Amino acid sequence: PWVRHTWNSTVAKLQDKVLYLDRWRPNLLGISGSGGGSLKLWVPGPSKGGHLTMHVLVNGS
């Protein structure tokens, strides 16, 4: 099943920061394993404002 999560902020609050999106997958015992993935994103400081939109789809199976 797909689940949608929405999180909003401003570029001014996020500028010059690093965002980490981590996903883990449980192993057969239900313990966090290495089957997930991660994304590291640096948000630069814009000189004239800016906009960032991310659409991340994660298969829940």
N, C-alpha and C positions, 0 to 999 in steps of 0.2 A: 504494500500500500504506500501511496505517496503522501507525504505530510508537508504542508507549507508553513514556513515560519517567516514572519516579517519583522524586520528590525530597521528603525530609521534613526539617522543622525545627520549632522551637517558636516560638510567638508571642512569647515572652520574648526570643528571639534576633533576631527580625525587627522588633520594635516600633520605631516611629519611624524606619523605614528605607524606602527606595523600591526596589521590585523592577522590573526591566525584563525583559520577554520580547520578544526580537527574532526575527523570521523573515525570511530573505532568500530570494529566488528567483534562480537563475542566468539570465543572458540566453543568447542563442544561442551565445555563445562560452564559456559556462560560468563567466563572471565575475559576481560579485555585482551584481545589478541593483536596481531600485527596485520590483520586483513583490511584495515581501514586505509585512510589516506589523509593528507593534510594540504592546505594551501596557505602560503605566506604572501601577503600583499602589503606593499608600502604605499601609503597615500602621500604624494608630494604636496607641498604647500603651493597652492595656485596663486598666480599673480592677479587674476581677474575672476575669482570665484571658480566654481566648477560643479560637476555633478558626477556621481558614481552610482551605477546600477549593476547589481550582480544577480544573476539567475542561476541558482545551483540546484541541479537535480541529482538526487541520491536514490538509487534503487534500494528499497527497503528489504529485499529478499536476502 
